Amino acid sequence: MASRRPSTSTESSSTAKRSRKTLTLQQKVDVLDGFRRGETTASISSALGISESTVYYYKSRYVEGSVFRKTAHSDVEAAKKISADLDAIIKEGGYTAKQVFNISETILYWKKLPGRTFISEKESTEPGFKASQDGLTLLLGANAEGDYRLKPALVYHAENPLGPMAYANALLPCYWYSNPEAWITEQIINDYFFKLHYELKCYCEREGIAFKILIVLGIAPSHQPKREALSDNVRILFLPPNTTSLLQPFDQGIIKTFKSYYLRIVVKCLVEEVERRKISVYDCWKAFIIYAAIGFIKSAWEEIPRRFLNGVWKKLCPKLVHEFTGSSIEESVELANRETLSKIKTVGFTDVHHKDIENLIEMVNEQPKEITKKRLRTKIVEDALNKIKEGLQILEDKDPNTERSSKMARNIQG
């Protein structure tokens, strides 16, 4: 029998409030401006040097409230304009649905289970085991025809999926990247597009079509590769700020479907391992490593039907959409969630309900990752020291009282 979800006490709530960093007025403005530009919580957090949980708090308080309501009309107008612009680009460039791609970024908490599980209680009492907060960033992409899925790009905090055990990352079914925060960086996005050139060229050669590709991206700093990282055969169209949720194809159900399928695969394998090895769910869950998650990501990504990958272009570019028959994205996700719920109850999670599954699928991308301890990077220290030296030089050059400026310099440097 699964334990009940621990209730949130007044004490823990007050502690969370006390630990939340209070932003200055300018920082609040910078956060809101970031969301207006369509940036992600992670990119704003990285740019401003504040935790994702703090950024998320101000987003839920202001961005999702009345602050952005005034932009609703302009968002719709911008959406109409970009759809017309895309039509014109496709017509002018002679692109087919096979040559038009969408790439989208999402956060996946690869080891997180639905609420009301005793795993969450274990995590709260056992030091060093916070598996549900272990997130990774994924880049998923496919063409509008739906017949080709790009090799996913995965960013994790570990350099190797098997830890200290050596493994050739080139053999993985994804482009493997790492940095301490598991975020997409400028270096990563540039390398990804460099590799993407070869992958797309091979695809066009196999299909016997011209190597010319149009990629639609949501606008965000992490999604803007340098010009030298791009090929002359690849053109990028950025969606305007505040239109991503309205227009970006993968935001119309592909990411949600992928996460629903991923959770179903994970739970199915969990149940099978528990029954096969005769071990506890908790022991099985602790043994679940990122290398296994990569295989589950591959399976979930390949399971998404072609008609879904094509149908989600309906809002942005209806002319690329074919008339497919079969279940809708909503029906498919609902079925997958029901199967997940049925499976998870067989290993003792009897308190889990359908809404818990839905909440995990829909809300997981909004939950802040465990805060990573900040480190002062060498480059930042170097830049700061150089600015101090410049300031001291200005004082020495401009101050008529040389004794005063020299004493100040000695005090700072010493």
C-alpha positions as CSV (number, residue, x, y, z in Angstrom):
1,M,0.0,0.0,0.0
2,A,1.5,3.3,-1.0
3,S,1.9,6.0,1.6
4,R,-0.1,9.2,1.4
5,R,1.5,12.3,0.0
6,P,3.1,14.2,2.9
7,S,1.1,17.4,3.7
8,T,2.8,20.7,3.4
9,S,3.2,22.3,6.8
10,T,3.0,25.9,7.7
11,E,6.6,25.7,8.9
12,S,7.9,24.4,5.6
13,S,5.9,27.0,3.7
14,S,7.3,29.8,5.8
15,T,10.8,28.5,5.3
16,A,10.4,28.4,1.5
17,K,9.2,32.1,1.7
18,R,12.2,33.1,3.8
19,S,14.7,31.3,1.4
20,R,13.3,32.9,-1.7
21,K,15.6,35.7,-3.0
22,T,14.0,39.1,-3.2
23,L,14.7,40.8,-6.5
24,T,15.4,44.4,-7.1
25,L,13.1,46.4,-9.2
26,Q,15.5,46.3,-12.1
27,Q,15.9,42.5,-11.8
28,K,12.1,42.1,-11.9
29,V,11.9,44.2,-15.0
30,D,14.7,42.1,-16.6
31,V,12.8,38.9,-15.7
32,L,9.6,40.1,-17.2
33,D,11.4,41.4,-20.3
34,G,12.9,38.0,-20.7
35,F,9.5,36.3,-20.8
36,R,8.2,39.0,-23.1
37,R,10.9,38.0,-25.5
38,G,9.9,34.3,-25.3
39,E,12.9,33.2,-23.3
40,T,12.7,30.1,-21.1
41,T,12.9,30.1,-17.3
42,A,16.3,28.4,-17.5
43,S,17.8,30.9,-19.9
44,I,16.5,33.9,-17.8
45,S,17.9,32.3,-14.7
46,S,21.3,31.7,-16.3
47,A,21.5,35.3,-17.8
48,L,20.6,37.1,-14.6
49,G,22.4,34.8,-12.2
50,I,19.4,34.0,-10.1
51,S,17.8,30.6,-9.3
52,E,15.2,29.1,-11.5
53,S,12.8,28.7,-8.6
54,T,13.0,32.5,-8.0
55,V,12.4,33.2,-11.7
56,Y,9.5,30.7,-11.7
57,Y,7.9,32.4,-8.7
58,Y,7.8,35.8,-10.4
59,K,6.6,34.2,-13.6
60,S,3.6,32.6,-11.8
61,R,2.9,35.8,-9.9
62,Y,3.2,38.4,-12.7
63,V,3.6,36.8,-16.1
64,E,0.7,34.4,-15.8
65,G,-1.4,37.2,-14.3
66,S,-2.6,40.5,-15.6
67,V,0.8,41.9,-16.7
68,F,0.8,40.2,-20.0
69,R,-2.9,40.4,-20.8
70,K,-2.4,43.7,-22.7
71,T,-0.2,41.9,-25.3
72,A,-2.8,39.3,-26.2
73,H,-4.1,41.2,-29.2
74,S,-0.6,41.9,-30.5
75,D,0.3,38.3,-30.1
76,V,-2.5,37.2,-32.3
77,E,-1.6,39.8,-34.9
78,A,2.0,38.7,-34.8
79,A,0.9,35.1,-35.2
80,K,-1.1,36.0,-38.3
81,K,1.8,37.8,-39.8
82,I,4.4,35.1,-39.2
83,S,2.1,32.5,-40.8
84,A,1.8,34.7,-43.9
85,D,5.6,35.2,-43.9
86,L,6.2,31.5,-43.7
87,D,3.8,30.8,-46.6
88,A,5.8,33.4,-48.7
89,I,9.2,31.9,-47.7
90,I,8.0,28.3,-48.6
91,K,6.6,29.5,-51.9
92,E,9.7,31.6,-52.8
93,G,12.2,28.9,-51.7
94,G,10.3,26.0,-53.2
95,Y,10.3,24.1,-49.9
96,T,8.2,20.9,-49.5
97,A,6.9,19.5,-46.3
98,K,9.9,17.2,-46.2
99,Q,12.3,20.2,-46.1
100,V,10.5,22.2,-43.4
101,F,11.4,21.3,-39.8
102,N,10.5,22.4,-36.3
103,I,13.0,22.0,-33.4
104,S,11.8,22.5,-29.8
105,E,13.4,22.5,-26.4
106,T,12.0,20.9,-23.3
107,I,13.1,19.8,-19.8
108,L,12.6,16.2,-18.9
109,Y,12.7,15.1,-15.3
110,W,13.6,11.6,-16.4
111,K,13.3,9.9,-13.0
112,K,10.2,11.6,-11.7
113,L,7.1,9.6,-10.8
114,P,3.5,11.0,-10.3
115,G,2.5,12.5,-7.0
116,R,1.1,10.4,-4.1
117,T,3.9,7.8,-4.3
118,F,6.1,6.6,-1.4
119,I,9.2,7.4,-3.5
120,S,8.6,11.1,-2.8
121,E,8.5,10.4,0.9
122,K,11.7,8.4,0.7
123,E,13.4,11.3,-1.1
124,S,12.4,13.7,1.7
125,T,14.0,11.5,4.4
126,E,17.0,9.9,2.7
127,P,20.0,12.3,2.2
128,G,21.5,12.5,-1.2
129,F,18.6,10.9,-3.1
130,K,16.7,13.6,-5.0
131,A,16.0,11.6,-8.2
132,S,12.8,13.4,-9.1
133,Q,14.6,16.7,-9.4
134,D,17.2,15.3,-11.8
135,G,16.5,17.1,-15.0
136,L,17.9,17.1,-18.5
137,T,17.3,19.3,-21.5
138,L,16.2,17.8,-24.8
139,L,16.1,19.2,-28.3
140,L,13.5,17.3,-30.4
141,G,12.9,18.0,-34.1
142,A,11.1,16.6,-37.1
143,N,9.9,17.7,-40.5
144,A,6.4,18.8,-41.4
145,E,5.9,15.7,-43.5
146,G,6.3,13.6,-40.4
147,D,8.5,11.0,-42.1
148,Y,11.8,12.1,-40.5
149,R,12.7,12.7,-36.9
150,L,16.0,14.4,-36.1
151,K,18.4,12.7,-33.7
152,P,17.6,14.2,-30.3
153,A,20.1,16.4,-28.5
154,L,20.4,15.7,-24.8
155,V,22.1,18.0,-22.3
156,Y,22.9,16.5,-18.8
157,H,25.1,17.5,-15.9
158,A,27.3,14.4,-16.3
159,E,29.9,14.1,-19.0
160,N,29.2,10.4,-19.6
161,P,25.9,8.5,-19.3
162,L,27.7,5.7,-17.4
163,G,29.6,7.9,-15.1
164,P,33.2,6.8,-14.6
165,M,32.7,3.9,-16.9
166,A,34.0,4.7,-20.4
167,Y,31.4,4.9,-23.2
168,A,31.6,6.2,-26.7
169,N,29.0,8.9,-26.7
170,A,29.0,8.9,-30.5
171,L,27.3,5.5,-30.4
172,L,24.3,6.9,-28.4
173,P,20.9,7.4,-30.1
174,C,21.2,11.1,-29.3
175,Y,23.7,14.0,-29.4
176,W,25.2,13.9,-25.9
177,Y,26.2,17.2,-24.3
178,S,26.9,18.2,-20.7
179,N,27.3,21.2,-18.5
180,P,26.8,21.6,-14.7
181,E,23.3,23.0,-15.0
182,A,22.1,20.7,-17.9
183,W,21.2,23.8,-19.9
184,I,21.7,24.5,-23.6
185,T,24.6,26.9,-24.1
186,E,25.9,28.9,-27.1
187,Q,28.7,26.4,-27.6
188,I,26.2,23.4,-27.5
189,I,23.8,25.0,-29.9
190,N,26.6,25.8,-32.4
191,D,28.0,22.2,-32.2
192,Y,24.4,20.8,-32.6
193,F,23.8,22.8,-35.8
194,F,27.2,21.8,-37.1
195,K,26.2,18.1,-36.7
196,L,22.7,18.8,-38.0
197,H,24.1,19.9,-41.3
198,Y,25.5,16.4,-42.0
199,E,22.4,14.6,-40.8
200,L,20.1,16.7,-42.9
201,K,22.4,16.4,-46.0
202,C,22.3,12.6,-45.6
203,Y,18.5,12.7,-45.3
204,C,18.0,14.7,-48.4
205,E,20.4,12.4,-50.4
206,R,18.4,9.3,-49.3
207,E,15.1,11.0,-50.3
208,G,16.5,12.2,-53.6
209,I,15.5,15.8,-52.8
210,A,17.4,19.1,-52.9
211,F,19.5,19.9,-49.9
212,K,17.7,23.0,-48.7
213,I,16.1,23.1,-45.3
214,L,13.9,25.6,-43.5
215,I,13.9,25.3,-39.7
216,V,11.3,27.0,-37.5
217,L,12.5,27.8,-34.0
218,G,11.0,29.5,-30.9
219,I,12.9,32.7,-30.2
220,A,15.3,32.3,-27.3
221,P,19.0,33.2,-26.8
222,S,20.0,29.5,-26.5
223,H,18.4,28.8,-29.9
224,Q,20.4,31.3,-31.9
225,P,23.5,29.7,-33.4
226,K,26.3,31.8,-34.7
227,R,26.3,32.4,-38.5
228,E,29.5,30.3,-38.9
229,A,27.7,27.3,-37.4
230,L,25.1,27.4,-40.1
231,S,25.1,26.0,-43.5
232,D,24.1,27.9,-46.6
233,N,21.7,25.1,-47.2
234,V,19.9,25.7,-43.9
235,R,17.6,28.7,-43.2
236,I,16.2,29.5,-39.8
237,L,12.9,31.3,-39.1
238,F,12.4,32.5,-35.6
239,L,8.9,32.8,-34.2
240,P,8.0,36.3,-32.8
241,P,8.0,36.7,-29.0
242,N,4.8,35.5,-27.2
243,T,3.6,33.4,-30.2
244,T,5.4,30.2,-29.4
245,S,2.5,28.7,-27.5
246,L,0.1,29.7,-30.3
247,L,2.1,28.5,-33.3
248,Q,5.1,26.4,-32.6
249,P,4.2,23.0,-34.0
250,F,5.7,20.9,-31.2
251,D,3.9,23.0,-28.6
252,Q,0.6,21.9,-30.0
253,G,0.9,18.4,-28.5
254,I,4.1,16.7,-29.6
255,I,6.1,17.5,-26.4
256,K,3.1,16.4,-24.3
257,T,2.7,13.2,-26.3
258,F,6.4,12.4,-26.0
259,K,6.4,12.8,-22.2
260,S,3.2,10.7,-21.9
261,Y,4.8,7.9,-23.9
262,Y,8.1,8.2,-22.0
263,L,6.3,7.9,-18.6
264,R,4.3,4.9,-19.9
265,I,7.5,3.1,-21.0
266,V,9.3,3.9,-17.8
267,V,6.5,2.6,-15.6
268,K,6.1,-0.5,-17.7
269,C,9.8,-1.4,-17.4
270,L,9.7,-0.6,-13.7
271,V,6.9,-3.1,-13.1
272,E,8.6,-5.7,-15.3
273,E,11.9,-5.4,-13.4
274,V,10.2,-5.5,-10.0
275,E,8.3,-8.7,-11.0
276,R,11.3,-10.3,-12.7
277,R,14.0,-9.6,-10.1
278,K,11.7,-9.8,-7.0
279,I,12.9,-6.6,-5.6
280,S,11.2,-3.6,-4.1
281,V,10.0,-0.7,-6.2
282,Y,12.3,1.6,-4.3
283,D,15.4,-0.5,-4.9
284,C,14.5,-0.7,-8.6
285,W,14.0,3.0,-8.8
286,K,17.3,3.8,-7.2
287,A,19.0,1.5,-9.8
288,F,17.4,3.4,-12.7
289,I,20.3,5.3,-14.4
290,I,20.5,7.9,-17.1
291,Y,21.8,5.4,-19.6
292,A,18.6,3.5,-19.4
293,A,16.6,6.7,-19.7
294,I,18.3,7.4,-23.0
295,G,16.8,4.2,-24.4
296,F,13.4,5.1,-23.1
297,I,13.7,8.5,-24.7
298,K,14.5,6.9,-28.0
299,S,11.6,4.6,-27.8
300,A,9.1,7.3,-26.8
301,W,10.3,9.6,-29.6
302,E,10.0,6.9,-32.3
303,E,6.6,5.9,-31.1
304,I,5.0,9.2,-31.9
305,P,2.8,8.7,-35.1
306,R,3.7,10.4,-38.3
307,R,0.2,11.9,-38.5
308,F,0.8,13.8,-35.2
309,L,4.1,15.2,-36.4
310,N,2.4,16.5,-39.5
311,G,-1.0,17.6,-38.0
312,V,0.6,20.0,-35.5
313,W,1.5,22.3,-38.3
314,K,-2.1,23.2,-38.9
315,K,-2.0,26.5,-37.0
316,L,1.3,27.7,-38.4
317,C,1.1,26.5,-42.0
318,P,-2.1,24.6,-42.9
319,K,-0.9,24.0,-46.5
320,L,1.7,21.5,-45.2
321,V,-0.9,19.3,-43.4
322,H,-2.3,16.1,-45.0
323,E,-5.6,14.5,-44.2
324,F,-4.7,11.6,-41.8
325,T,-7.3,9.4,-40.1
326,G,-6.9,7.8,-36.7
327,S,-6.9,8.9,-33.1
328,S,-6.1,12.5,-32.1
329,I,-3.2,13.6,-29.9
330,E,-5.6,14.1,-27.0
331,E,-7.0,10.6,-27.4
332,S,-3.6,9.0,-27.7
333,V,-2.3,10.8,-24.6
334,E,-5.4,9.9,-22.6
335,L,-5.0,6.2,-23.5
336,A,-1.3,6.3,-22.6
337,N,-2.0,7.9,-19.3
338,R,-4.7,5.3,-18.5
339,E,-2.2,2.5,-19.3
340,T,0.4,4.2,-17.0
341,L,-2.1,4.4,-14.2
342,S,-3.1,0.8,-14.5
343,K,0.5,-0.4,-14.5
344,I,1.6,1.7,-11.6
345,K,-1.2,0.5,-9.4
346,T,0.1,-3.1,-9.7
347,V,3.2,-2.3,-7.7
348,G,1.6,-0.6,-4.7
349,F,0.9,2.9,-5.9
350,T,-2.8,2.6,-5.1
351,D,-3.2,6.2,-4.1
352,V,-2.2,7.6,-7.5
353,H,-5.0,9.0,-9.6
354,H,-5.5,9.9,-13.2
355,K,-5.1,13.6,-12.4
356,D,-1.7,12.9,-10.9
357,I,-0.5,11.4,-14.2
358,E,-1.9,14.4,-16.1
359,N,-0.3,16.9,-13.8
360,L,3.1,15.2,-14.2
361,I,2.8,15.2,-18.0
362,E,1.5,18.8,-18.2
363,M,3.4,20.5,-15.4
364,V,6.8,18.9,-15.3
365,N,8.3,21.5,-17.6
366,E,7.2,24.3,-15.2
367,Q,8.7,22.9,-12.0
368,P,12.0,24.3,-11.0
369,K,15.0,22.0,-10.9
370,E,16.9,21.5,-7.7
371,I,19.0,24.6,-7.3
372,T,22.6,24.1,-8.3
373,K,25.2,25.6,-6.0
374,K,26.6,28.7,-7.7
375,R,30.3,28.7,-8.6
376,L,32.3,31.8,-9.4
377,R,33.7,31.1,-12.8
378,T,37.3,32.1,-13.7
379,K,36.2,34.2,-16.6
380,I,33.9,36.3,-14.4
381,V,36.7,36.8,-11.9
382,E,39.1,37.8,-14.6
383,D,36.6,40.3,-16.1
384,A,35.9,41.8,-12.7
385,L,39.6,42.3,-11.9
386,N,40.2,43.9,-15.2
387,K,37.4,46.4,-14.6
388,I,38.8,47.2,-11.1
389,K,42.3,47.8,-12.7
390,E,40.7,50.1,-15.3
391,G,39.0,52.0,-12.5
392,L,42.1,52.4,-10.6
393,Q,44.0,53.6,-13.7
394,I,41.3,56.3,-14.2
395,L,41.7,57.5,-10.6
396,E,45.5,57.6,-11.0
397,D,45.2,59.6,-14.3
398,K,42.5,62.0,-13.2
399,D,43.0,62.6,-9.5
400,P,45.2,65.6,-8.8
401,N,45.9,64.2,-5.4
402,T,48.3,61.4,-6.4
403,E,48.9,60.4,-2.8
404,R,45.2,59.8,-2.2
405,S,44.7,57.8,-5.4
406,S,47.8,55.7,-4.7
407,K,46.6,54.9,-1.2
408,M,43.2,53.9,-2.5
409,A,44.8,51.6,-5.0
410,R,47.0,50.0,-2.4
411,N,44.0,49.4,-0.1
412,I,42.0,47.7,-2.9
413,Q,44.9,45.6,-4.2
414,G,46.2,44.6,-0.8
